[in-house]
Amino acid sequence: WYQRRVHGIDKAILEASRWTTATSSTVSAGGLGLSNSAMSRLLLGVEEEHLQPDWLDLAHNNLPEANAVADFMKVNTSVTALTLAACKVNVPGAQALADALRVNRELTTLNLASNQIADVGAQALAGALRDNATLEHLRLDDNQITDVGAQALADALRDNATLQKMWLHGNQIADGGAQALADALRDNETLTELKVFCNQITDVGAKAFADALRVNTTLRDLDLRLNEITNVGAKALKEVCNCKEGFKLQVD
């Protein structure tokens, strides 16, 4: 345990949050309730200690605008996975993180689950996906995203060539968003996993996905559980997916 302080944050906290193995390094400061200013001091401590974590777990803090994290990620060259789940990240926070994604060339996983980015935040991140060439896994589940945000993300999928997994469950996406995502799958050649369960998708959206999957050859995992899909939509999906060896469809 360190006794001195790093710009107002106990170095004991920093040391306690660091977990290192022979193959990876993680800085975990989740659940500490840190504000943006406190997080800024903590991340400065990470830099001053010359830590080079590949996973930065900052979940369950109070970071609505996420400025400190965004500024850190603009210059950091070691973090490949960033967790900001349940940090109250709002639209300005999503916009700040989108700006960081445009210049960051290391991050492969971004977890923004259970925040408040809504459609405008989703649009900002979608814009960044057009410029980013490293992100592979994006979690935006439980973020108040509707068809508007889903449309923006679908448009980004047509240009992005690295994203492999996108989780959008627990939002407010209906058939318009589902159709946009399905249409994007006709062009996208990298996405392998799409989770849109617990939304408001009906048979119309289900049939759109079924039609798209007749063309798409890269998606291997589609989760549509807990929507408003009847046996009619489920049947259309199963008829296509049963012909794809190893395909994981969840719709019932």
C-alpha positions in Angstrom: 0.0 0.0 0.0 1.2 3.4 -0.9 0.8 6.2 1.6 1.3 9.3 -0.6 -1.4 10.6 -2.9 -1.6 11.2 -6.6 -3.3 14.5 -7.3 -6.0 13.8 -4.7 -6.5 10.1 -5.3 -4.9 7.6 -2.9 -2.3 5.6 -4.7 -3.6 2.8 -2.5 -6.8 2.9 -4.6 -4.8 2.8 -7.8 -2.7 -0.1 -6.6 -5.7 -2.0 -5.4 -7.4 -1.6 -8.7 -4.5 -3.0 -10.7 -4.5 -6.7 -11.5 -1.6 -8.1 -13.6 -0.9 -11.5 -15.0 1.9 -12.7 -17.2 -0.1 -12.1 -20.3 -2.3 -9.1 -19.6 -2.7 -6.1 -17.4 -6.0 -4.7 -16.1 -6.8 -1.5 -14.3 -10.1 -1.9 -12.6 -11.7 1.2 -11.0 -15.3 0.0 -11.3 -17.9 0.7 -8.7 -16.0 3.5 -7.0 -18.5 6.2 -7.8 -15.8 8.5 -9.2 -16.8 11.8 -10.8 -15.2 13.1 -14.0 -12.6 15.1 -12.1 -11.7 12.2 -9.8 -11.4 10.0 -12.8 -9.1 12.5 -14.5 -6.8 12.4 -11.5 -6.9 8.6 -11.4 -6.0 8.3 -15.1 -3.2 10.8 -14.6 -1.9 8.5 -12.0 -2.1 5.6 -14.4 0.1 7.6 -16.8 2.5 8.7 -14.1 3.0 5.2 -12.9 3.7 4.2 -16.5 1.1 1.5 -16.4 0.1 0.0 -19.7 -3.2 -1.9 -19.1 -4.8 -3.6 -22.0 -8.2 -3.6 -20.2 -9.6 -0.5 -18.5 -12.6 -1.3 -16.4 -14.4 1.8 -15.2 -18.0 0.5 -14.9 -20.4 1.9 -12.3 -18.9 5.3 -11.9 -20.5 8.8 -12.4 -19.2 9.9 -15.8 -22.1 11.5 -17.7 -19.9 13.5 -20.1 -16.9 11.1 -20.0 -14.4 13.8 -20.8 -11.6 12.4 -18.8 -11.8 9.0 -20.3 -12.2 10.3 -23.8 -9.1 12.6 -23.4 -7.2 9.6 -22.0 -8.2 7.3 -24.9 -7.1 9.9 -27.5 -3.5 9.5 -26.5 -3.4 6.0 -24.9 -1.7 3.3 -27.0 -2.1 0.2 -24.7 -5.8 -0.2 -23.8 -7.6 -2.6 -26.2 -10.8 -3.0 -24.0 -12.7 -0.2 -22.3 -15.7 -0.8 -20.0 -17.9 2.1 -19.2 -21.1 0.2 -18.4 -23.6 1.9 -16.0 -21.6 5.2 -15.8 -24.6 7.5 -16.6 -22.9 8.4 -19.9 -25.2 10.8 -21.8 -25.2 12.4 -25.3 -22.2 14.7 -24.7 -20.3 11.7 -23.2 -21.0 9.6 -26.3 -20.0 12.5 -28.5 -16.7 12.8 -26.6 -16.0 9.1 -26.9 -16.8 9.2 -30.6 -14.2 11.9 -31.1 -11.7 9.6 -29.3 -12.6 6.7 -31.5 -11.7 8.8 -34.6 -8.1 9.0 -33.5 -7.6 5.9 -31.3 -6.0 3.0 -33.1 -5.7 0.4 -30.4 -9.2 -0.1 -28.9 -11.0 -3.3 -30.0 -13.8 -3.5 -27.4 -16.0 -0.7 -26.1 -18.7 -1.5 -23.5 -21.2 1.3 -23.1 -24.0 -0.9 -21.8 -26.7 0.6 -19.5 -26.1 4.3 -20.1 -28.1 7.1 -21.5 -26.6 7.9 -24.9 -30.0 7.7 -26.8 -30.3 8.2 -30.5 -28.0 11.3 -30.8 -25.3 9.5 -28.9 -25.7 6.4 -31.2 -25.5 8.7 -34.2 -22.2 10.2 -32.9 -20.7 6.7 -32.4 -22.0 5.6 -35.8 -20.1 8.5 -37.4 -17.0 7.5 -35.6 -17.3 3.9 -36.9 -16.8 5.2 -40.4 -13.3 6.5 -39.5 -12.3 3.9 -36.9 -10.5 0.8 -38.3 -9.8 -1.2 -35.1 -13.0 -1.6 -33.0 -14.4 -5.2 -33.2 -16.9 -5.3 -30.4 -19.4 -2.6 -29.5 -22.0 -2.8 -26.7 -24.8 -0.3 -26.7 -27.4 -2.4 -25.0 -29.9 -0.7 -22.6 -29.3 2.9 -23.9 -32.7 4.2 -25.0 -31.9 3.8 -28.7 -34.8 3.8 -31.1 -35.1 3.2 -34.9 -33.4 6.5 -35.4 -30.2 5.4 -33.7 -30.4 1.9 -35.2 -30.6 3.5 -38.7 -27.4 5.5 -38.1 -25.6 2.4 -36.9 -26.9 0.4 -39.8 -25.5 3.0 -42.2 -22.2 2.8 -40.5 -22.1 -1.0 -40.9 -22.0 -0.4 -44.7 -18.7 1.4 -44.4 -17.1 -0.2 -41.4 -14.9 -3.2 -42.2 -13.7 -4.2 -38.7 -16.7 -4.5 -36.3 -17.5 -8.2 -35.6 -20.0 -8.0 -32.7 -22.7 -5.4 -31.9 -25.0 -5.7 -29.0 -28.2 -3.6 -29.1 -30.5 -5.5 -26.8 -32.8 -3.8 -24.3 -33.4 -0.7 -26.4 -36.5 0.6 -28.2 -35.8 -0.6 -31.7 -38.8 -1.5 -33.8 -39.3 -2.7 -37.3 -37.8 0.4 -38.9 -34.5 -0.1 -37.1 -34.6 -3.9 -37.7 -35.1 -3.4 -41.5 -32.3 -0.9 -41.6 -29.9 -3.3 -39.8 -31.1 -6.2 -42.0 -30.4 -4.1 -45.2 -26.9 -3.3 -43.9 -26.2 -7.0 -43.5 -26.6 -7.3 -47.3 -23.4 -5.2 -47.7 -21.5 -5.8 -44.5 -18.9 -8.6 -44.6 -17.4 -8.5 -41.1 -20.2 -8.6 -38.5 -20.6 -12.1 -37.0 -22.8 -11.5 -34.0 -25.8 -9.2 -33.6 -27.9 -9.1 -30.4 -31.2 -7.2 -30.7 -33.3 -9.2 -28.2 -35.7 -7.4 -25.9 -36.7 -4.7 -28.3 -40.0 -4.0 -30.2 -39.4 -6.0 -33.4 -42.4 -7.8 -35.0 -42.7 -10.3 -37.9 -42.0 -7.5 -40.3 -38.5 -7.0 -38.9 -38.0 -10.8 -38.6 -38.8 -11.3 -42.3 -36.4 -8.5 -43.2 -33.6 -10.3 -41.3 -34.6 -13.6 -43.0 -34.3 -12.0 -46.5 -31.0 -10.4 -45.7 -29.5 -13.7 -44.4 -30.2 -15.3 -47.8 -27.5 -13.0 -49.0 -25.2 -12.4 -46.0 -22.6 -15.1 -45.4 -20.7 -13.7 -42.4 -23.2 -13.4 -39.6 -23.2 -16.5 -37.4 -25.2 -15.4 -34.3 -28.5 -13.5 -34.3 -30.4 -13.1 -31.1 -34.0 -11.9 -31.5 -35.6 -13.2 -28.3 -38.1 -11.2 -26.3 -39.4 -9.2 -29.2 -42.9 -9.2 -30.7 -42.2 -12.0 -33.2 -44.9 -14.6 -33.7 -44.5 -18.1 -35.1 -44.8 -16.7 -38.6 -41.7 -14.5 -38.3 -39.8 -17.2 -36.4 -40.6 -19.8 -39.1 -39.2 -17.4 -41.8 -36.0 -17.0 -39.9 -35.6 -20.7 -39.2 -36.1 -21.7 -42.8 -33.1 -19.7 -43.7 -30.8 -20.3 -40.7 -31.3 -24.0 -40.7 -29.5 -24.1 -44.0 -26.5 -22.4 -42.5 -24.2 -24.8 -40.8 -23.3 -23.7 -37.3 -25.6 -20.7 -37.3 -26.9 -19.7 -33.9 -30.4 -18.2 -34.0 -32.3 -17.3 -30.9 -35.9 -16.2 -31.6 -38.3 -18.2 -29.4 
